[in-house]
Amino acid sequence: MTHPIPESLETLLRRKATADALTAKGFPCSDKTLATKATRGGGPPYRLFGRVPLYHWGEALAWAESKLSAPRCSTSEAD
């Protein structure tokens, strides 16, 4: 089941729904990647509801946007 992009930035999402919404928004991501990043660090902030990780949609989206590079016209601009 695919999850739609939340209308509100305040929405709390489970890991799979967060990954699906990020992917639908143009940031390819899997729930397994989010799980790995939750263990190793470097992922979006999350909260626990019991044992269930919940991601604030606004924070997850801001995290994904922060990973974008500056616009480039050539691969040589990366240097």
C-alpha positions as CSV (number, residue, x, y, z in Angstrom):
1,M,0.0,0.0,0.0
2,T,1.4,3.4,-0.9
3,H,0.9,6.3,1.4
4,P,-0.1,9.8,0.1
5,I,2.0,12.9,0.8
6,P,0.6,14.3,4.0
7,E,-1.3,17.6,3.7
8,S,-0.1,18.9,7.1
9,L,3.6,19.3,8.1
10,E,2.4,18.4,11.6
11,T,1.4,14.8,10.7
12,L,3.1,12.0,12.5
13,L,4.0,9.0,10.3
14,R,5.2,5.5,10.8
15,R,8.5,4.6,9.2
16,K,7.1,3.0,6.1
17,A,4.6,5.8,5.5
18,T,7.5,8.3,6.0
19,A,9.6,6.6,3.4
20,D,6.7,6.3,0.9
21,A,5.8,10.0,1.4
22,L,9.5,11.1,0.9
23,T,9.7,8.9,-2.3
24,A,6.4,10.4,-3.6
25,K,7.8,13.9,-2.9
26,G,10.9,13.1,-5.1
27,F,13.3,11.9,-2.4
28,P,13.8,8.2,-3.0
29,C,14.0,6.5,0.4
30,S,13.1,3.1,1.9
31,D,11.9,2.2,5.3
32,K,15.0,0.1,5.7
33,T,17.2,3.1,5.0
34,L,15.4,5.1,7.7
35,A,15.8,2.1,10.1
36,T,19.5,2.0,9.5
37,K,19.9,5.7,9.9
38,A,17.9,5.5,13.2
39,T,20.5,3.0,14.4
40,R,23.7,4.6,13.0
41,G,22.6,8.3,13.0
42,G,22.3,10.7,10.1
43,G,18.6,10.3,9.5
44,P,15.6,12.5,10.3
45,P,14.5,12.9,13.9
46,Y,11.9,10.6,15.2
47,R,10.0,9.9,18.4
48,L,8.9,6.6,20.0
49,F,5.3,5.8,20.8
50,G,5.9,2.7,22.8
51,R,8.1,0.7,20.5
52,V,6.8,2.4,17.3
53,P,9.0,5.1,15.7
54,L,7.0,8.1,14.5
55,Y,8.4,10.8,12.2
56,H,7.1,14.3,12.1
57,W,6.4,14.9,8.4
58,G,7.8,18.5,8.5
59,E,11.0,17.4,10.1
60,A,11.5,14.4,7.7
61,L,10.9,16.6,4.7
62,A,13.3,19.3,6.0
63,W,15.9,16.5,6.6
64,A,15.5,15.3,3.0
65,E,15.7,18.8,1.6
66,S,18.9,19.4,3.6
67,K,20.5,16.5,1.7
68,L,20.1,18.2,-1.7
69,S,23.3,19.7,-3.3
70,A,23.4,23.1,-4.8
71,P,22.2,23.2,-8.4
72,R,24.8,22.1,-10.9
73,C,25.2,22.4,-14.7
74,S,28.1,19.9,-14.9
75,T,29.6,17.0,-13.0
76,S,32.9,18.9,-12.9
77,E,31.2,21.5,-10.6
78,A,31.3,18.9,-7.8
79,D,35.0,19.5,-7.2
